[in-house]
Amino acid sequence: MIDTFKQLLIGPPLPTGRIADERLNKIRALAAFSPAALSSIAYADQEIYLGLVVAGSAGLSLAFPIGLVITVLLVLIALSYLQTIYGYPGGGGSYVVSRENLGELPGLIAGAALLIDYVLTSAVSLTAGVEAICSAFPALWPYSVEAALLLLIVITVLNLRGLRETGTLMAVPVYLFLAAYLPLLAYGTVRILAGVPVVSAPTVAPAAVPLTAFLVLRAFASGCTAMTGIEAVSNGVPAFQEPQAKNAGRTLMVMAVLMGVLFLGSIGLIQSWGVVAGADETVLSALCRRLVGSGPVYVLIQMSTLLVLAVAANTSFAGFPQVATLLAKDGFLPRQLMQLGDRLVFANGILLLSAATAALIVAFRGESHALIPLFAVGAFLAFTFSQAGMVLHWERARDTRWRLKAGLNGIGAVATGIALVVVGVGKFVQGAWITVLGIPALVVLFLGIRRHYAGVAEQLSMARTTALCDLPAPRVVIPIAGVHRGIVDAVAYARSIATDVTAVYVEQEPGSGQRTRERWGRWWPEIPLVIVSSPYRSIVGPILDYLDETDRNYDDGQLATVVLPEFVPAKPLHALLHNQTAWLIRTALLYRRRRLGFQRAVISVPYHLGR
């Protein structure tokens, strides 16, 4: 039943040989990796606006200059990551580049920053998408959290279905968004060039606070969220069709150009038209209303914004599992994150990202503005470490034009480093401190996981084994809850592997032990039955005490084996109607530390019920 539902939801399993067919061409790759970057105008513009509007018209007049500086920084980062793609054609995210060139600790810091950034990208994109549609339909505002979670579920299922289906389905919202916004920006620009009167910024809004350098820096820090997601292409090079590096490089440059046009164009029109958003409305919604009114075209544009922001989370779903897999391969995250799922995707990483995103959406009540301050610190920290690492990479490689390549990455490292300081200082009090503390906490977790795996490997190493030993025949104990058909197979199995077999019954009610002994004697008189009293009505505790006592009494080196009769209901839901005593005993035995050096084996013998 579970397998059938799973196949209906995400499709039938794919053979490993199909993995090459699941790679993306440039059209689908642009749709898979670019939504977070392209749609960032929805929240980056909003944050610049909210940061400047408090200073009135004087503040809003600086929106375009700030947008211009951010666009220049975007170009530098795109050129830097283009070098990364060709330097690491097997996938060169910040973690790989930093660890190989700067060392283990910088690599872990970059990896932690990337994971946090991907989770925040997913949460911010979904909440901003819901806010876009709520601006068009204000009655939806009370349900913004539920709507964001519903979109998250849809995106998760699509990603679990596989790369090809994800890329194809994501293409529609991405290209619809471009088809809606590029003409809108062109229309607004043409109207300005044609001399259509617009509202000048100085008359738009009164000042609530004075315009200060710190306020401008904080607005710049907010706008820098436009660049999150740009690393996804370099991280996802293995997902491209051959030639992978070439296709990834072209996709990155197309994405950067489109992103620059959308970001600078929208910021310029917002300032030129003197747009001020009303209550419960985004600034992009206000710009659309100013240019095309509130009719069908406006609704279409808002719908395209919702859709592209919803699939913008797909950038995280493409990048997060890749980074998690790399960390898991190096022993810093659970190894389950390395496993390919039925549909040739890293399903565990997808589910982990989905759970973390849902937790953020609920914790921050679906408000993108509350999430933004946590956002850009991790991205720019990863950018800086990655570009600094690439400088060392080119210096060691010394291939053709290595100085030019190292110079581009060096400029990128300096630029993103400065932006990191600005973002960290400007947003620290507003919430960036959470990310600043979260990154080292993750690094500590990574190191703890690796210590665990190293300890397990040491304990399991055959180098510590001096000789293989031959164990004597086992001594078997069968815990029973009564005499019924469900224990017959377990008793027969125990007799087939040992001659020393004992049954144990825990008496919770006075007299029940004697009745059980009489029934037991009629069927297996040759097997002794031990009655253990339980004055506190516990079952697991008395059995463990009995096993410890017999181990001490025998002290013969025999392997003590517990054979557990366990009946299995025909339907999974029926298990809720039973007390799961066998499961409790098995769990207690498996996780109970060995005492006095005695070994124990636990064997379950199931009896399947018919209905």
ZILIN-V278478 format. One record per residue. N is the residue number from 1. D_CENTER is the distance of its C-alpha to the mean C-alpha in Angstrom with 1 decimal. Layout:
N,D_CENTER / N,D_CENTER
//
This chain:
1,27.5 / 2,23.9 / 3,23.9 / 4,25.8 / 5,23.4 / 6,20.4 / 7,22.4 / 8,23.4 / 9,19.9 / 10,18.3 / 11,21.5 / 12,23.4 / 13,22.2 / 14,22.8 / 15,24.8 / 16,23.4 / 17,26.3 / 18,24.7 / 19,21.8 / 20,24.0 / 21,24.8 / 22,21.1 / 23,20.9 / 24,21.2 / 25,24.3 / 26,24.5 / 27,24.8 / 28,21.7 / 29,19.8 / 30,20.8 / 31,19.4 / 32,16.1 / 33,15.5 / 34,17.7 / 35,16.9 / 36,15.0 / 37,18.0 / 38,20.7 / 39,19.7 / 40,19.3 / 41,23.0 / 42,22.4 / 43,20.9 / 44,22.4 / 45,25.8 / 46,25.5 / 47,24.7 / 48,27.5 / 49,29.8 / 50,29.0 / 51,29.5 / 52,32.8 / 53,34.3 / 54,35.3 / 55,37.7 / 56,39.3 / 57,40.6 / 58,40.8 / 59,37.1 / 60,36.2 / 61,38.6 / 62,36.2 / 63,33.2 / 64,34.2 / 65,35.0 / 66,31.6 / 67,30.0 / 68,32.2 / 69,31.2 / 70,27.5 / 71,28.3 / 72,30.2 / 73,27.2 / 74,25.1 / 75,27.7 / 76,27.8 / 77,24.0 / 78,24.2 / 79,27.2 / 80,25.6 / 81,22.6 / 82,25.2 / 83,26.7 / 84,23.5 / 85,23.0 / 86,26.6 / 87,26.4 / 88,23.3 / 89,23.6 / 90,21.4 / 91,18.4 / 92,18.8 / 93,15.8 / 94,16.5 / 95,15.6 / 96,18.1 / 97,20.7 / 98,20.7 / 99,20.9 / 100,23.6 / 101,25.7 / 102,25.2 / 103,24.5 / 104,22.1 / 105,21.5 / 106,21.0 / 107,18.5 / 108,16.5 / 109,16.8 / 110,15.6 / 111,12.6 / 112,11.7 / 113,12.6 / 114,10.5 / 115,7.1 / 116,8.5 / 117,9.9 / 118,7.1 / 119,5.8 / 120,9.5 / 121,10.3 / 122,8.7 / 123,10.5 / 124,13.6 / 125,14.0 / 126,14.1 / 127,16.3 / 128,18.5 / 129,19.0 / 130,20.2 / 131,22.4 / 132,23.9 / 133,25.1 / 134,26.2 / 135,28.4 / 136,30.2 / 137,30.4 / 138,30.6 / 139,31.1 / 140,27.3 / 141,26.4 / 142,26.6 / 143,24.0 / 144,21.4 / 145,18.8 / 146,19.4 / 147,19.4 / 148,16.0 / 149,14.6 / 150,16.7 / 151,15.4 / 152,11.8 / 153,13.1 / 154,15.0 / 155,12.4 / 156,10.3 / 157,13.7 / 158,14.7 / 159,11.9 / 160,12.8 / 161,16.3 / 162,16.0 / 163,16.3 / 164,19.9 / 165,19.6 / 166,16.5 / 167,18.4 / 168,21.6 / 169,20.5 / 170,18.6 / 171,21.9 / 172,23.8 / 173,22.2 / 174,21.8 / 175,25.5 / 176,26.6 / 177,25.2 / 178,27.1 / 179,30.2 / 180,30.2 / 181,29.6 / 182,31.5 / 183,34.7 / 184,34.2 / 185,34.1 / 186,37.0 / 187,38.9 / 188,38.5 / 189,39.5 / 190,42.5 / 191,43.7 / 192,43.7 / 193,45.5 / 194,48.0 / 195,48.9 / 196,47.6 / 197,47.8 / 198,44.7 / 199,44.2 / 200,44.2 / 201,41.6 / 202,44.1 / 203,45.2 / 204,41.8 / 205,40.8 / 206,42.4 / 207,41.0 / 208,39.6 / 209,39.2 / 210,40.7 / 211,39.0 / 212,38.1 / 213,36.5 / 214,33.7 / 215,33.0 / 216,32.9 / 217,30.5 / 218,28.2 / 219,28.3 / 220,27.6 / 221,24.6 / 222,23.3 / 223,24.1 / 224,22.2 / 225,18.9 / 226,20.3 / 227,19.3 / 228,15.6 / 229,14.1 / 230,17.2 / 231,15.9 / 232,13.8 / 233,17.0 / 234,18.0 / 235,14.7 / 236,15.1 / 237,18.9 / 238,18.8 / 239,17.8 / 240,21.1 / 241,24.5 / 242,27.2 / 243,28.2 / 244,24.6 / 245,25.1 / 246,27.7 / 247,25.7 / 248,22.7 / 249,25.1 / 250,26.8 / 251,23.7 / 252,22.7 / 253,26.2 / 254,26.4 / 255,23.2 / 256,24.5 / 257,27.9 / 258,26.6 / 259,24.4 / 260,27.4 / 261,29.8 / 262,27.6 / 263,26.9 / 264,30.4 / 265,32.1 / 266,30.6 / 267,31.1 / 268,34.7 / 269,35.5 / 270,34.2 / 271,36.5 / 272,39.4 / 273,39.6 / 274,39.2 / 275,36.4 / 276,35.6 / 277,33.2 / 278,34.5 / 279,33.0 / 280,29.9 / 281,29.5 / 282,27.5 / 283,29.5 / 284,28.6 / 285,29.9 / 286,33.0 / 287,33.5 / 288,33.3 / 289,35.8 / 290,38.1 / 291,38.2 / 292,38.3 / 293,38.9 / 294,37.2 / 295,38.1 / 296,36.3 / 297,35.2 / 298,33.5 / 299,31.7 / 300,30.7 / 301,29.2 / 302,27.2 / 303,26.0 / 304,24.9 / 305,23.1 / 306,21.2 / 307,20.3 / 308,19.3 / 309,17.1 / 310,15.5 / 311,14.8 / 312,13.9 / 313,10.4 / 314,10.8 / 315,11.0 / 316,7.4 / 317,7.0 / 318,9.7 / 319,8.9 / 320,5.5 / 321,6.7 / 322,10.0 / 323,9.7 / 324,8.2 / 325,11.2 / 326,13.6 / 327,13.0 / 328,13.4 / 329,16.5 / 330,17.9 / 331,17.5 / 332,15.2 / 333,12.4 / 334,13.2 / 335,14.9 / 336,13.5 / 337,10.5 / 338,13.4 / 339,14.7 / 340,15.2 / 341,15.3 / 342,18.4 / 343,17.7 / 344,17.0 / 345,13.3 / 346,10.7 / 347,10.3 / 348,8.8 / 349,5.7 / 350,5.7 / 351,6.7 / 352,4.6 / 353,1.9 / 354,5.7 / 355,7.2 / 356,6.1 / 357,7.2 / 358,10.1 / 359,11.1 / 360,11.5 / 361,13.4 / 362,15.6 / 363,16.2 / 364,17.3 / 365,19.1 / 366,17.6 / 367,19.4 / 368,18.0 / 369,20.9 / 370,19.7 / 371,16.2 / 372,17.8 / 373,19.3 / 374,16.1 / 375,14.9 / 376,17.1 / 377,17.7 / 378,14.6 / 379,15.2 / 380,18.9 / 381,18.6 / 382,16.7 / 383,19.3 / 384,22.1 / 385,21.3 / 386,20.7 / 387,23.9 / 388,25.9 / 389,24.8 / 390,26.0 / 391,29.4 / 392,29.9 / 393,28.8 / 394,31.5 / 395,34.0 / 396,33.7 / 397,33.6 / 398,36.6 / 399,36.5 / 400,38.0 / 401,37.6 / 402,35.4 / 403,36.8 / 404,35.8 / 405,32.2 / 406,32.0 / 407,33.6 / 408,31.0 / 409,28.1 / 410,30.2 / 411,30.7 / 412,27.0 / 413,26.3 / 414,29.1 / 415,28.1 / 416,24.4 / 417,25.6 / 418,28.0 / 419,25.4 / 420,23.1 / 421,26.1 / 422,27.0 / 423,23.5 / 424,23.3 / 425,26.8 / 426,26.8 / 427,23.7 / 428,23.8 / 429,25.7 / 430,23.8 / 431,20.5 / 432,19.6 / 433,20.7 / 434,17.6 / 435,15.6 / 436,18.6 / 437,18.6 / 438,14.8 / 439,14.9 / 440,17.8 / 441,16.5 / 442,13.5 / 443,16.1 / 444,18.3 / 445,15.7 / 446,15.3 / 447,19.1 / 448,19.6 / 449,17.6 / 450,19.7 / 451,22.8 / 452,22.2 / 453,21.9 / 454,24.9 / 455,26.9 / 456,26.2 / 457,27.3 / 458,30.4 / 459,31.4 / 460,31.0 / 461,32.9 / 462,36.1 / 463,37.7 / 464,38.3 / 465,40.1 / 466,43.9 / 467,45.0 / 468,44.0 / 469,45.6 / 470,47.1 / 471,46.4 / 472,49.1 / 473,48.8 / 474,46.3 / 475,47.3 / 476,45.7 / 477,45.0 / 478,44.2 / 479,43.0 / 480,44.3 / 481,44.2 / 482,47.4 / 483,49.4 / 484,48.1 / 485,47.2 / 486,43.6 / 487,44.8 / 488,47.3 / 489,45.1 / 490,43.6 / 491,47.1 / 492,48.2 / 493,45.3 / 494,46.0 / 495,49.7 / 496,48.8 / 497,47.1 / 498,49.3 / 499,52.7 / 500,51.7 / 501,49.9 / 502,49.8 / 503,48.4 / 504,47.2 / 505,47.4 / 506,46.2 / 507,48.8 / 508,47.4 / 509,50.5 / 510,54.0 / 511,55.8 / 512,52.8 / 513,52.9 / 514,56.5 / 515,55.9 / 516,53.1 / 517,55.3 / 518,58.1 / 519,55.9 / 520,54.3 / 521,57.8 / 522,58.8 / 523,56.1 / 524,55.4 / 525,58.3 / 526,57.9 / 527,54.4 / 528,54.5 / 529,52.6 / 530,51.7 / 531,51.4 / 532,49.2 / 533,49.6 / 534,46.8 / 535,48.3 / 536,44.9 / 537,43.8 / 538,41.0 / 539,40.6 / 540,38.0 / 541,39.7 / 542,43.2 / 543,42.1 / 544,40.3 / 545,43.4 / 546,45.7 / 547,43.7 / 548,43.9 / 549,47.7 / 550,48.5 / 551,46.6 / 552,48.8 / 553,51.9 / 554,51.6 / 555,50.2 / 556,51.0 / 557,47.9 / 558,47.2 / 559,43.6 / 560,43.2 / 561,41.5 / 562,40.3 / 563,40.5 / 564,38.7 / 565,40.0 / 566,37.2 / 567,37.7 / 568,35.0 / 569,35.3 / 570,35.5 / 571,32.7 / 572,29.4 / 573,30.1 / 574,33.4 / 575,31.8 / 576,31.3 / 577,35.1 / 578,35.6 / 579,35.2 / 580,33.2 / 581,35.6 / 582,35.2 / 583,31.4 / 584,32.0 / 585,34.6 / 586,32.6 / 587,29.6 / 588,32.1 / 589,33.8 / 590,30.8 / 591,29.4 / 592,32.9 / 593,33.9 / 594,37.0 / 595,40.2 / 596,43.3 / 597,41.8 / 598,42.0 / 599,39.7 / 600,38.6 / 601,37.4 / 602,35.9 / 603,36.6 / 604,35.8 / 605,38.3 / 606,37.1 / 607,39.5 / 608,38.3 / 609,39.8 / 610,41.2 / 611,40.2
//
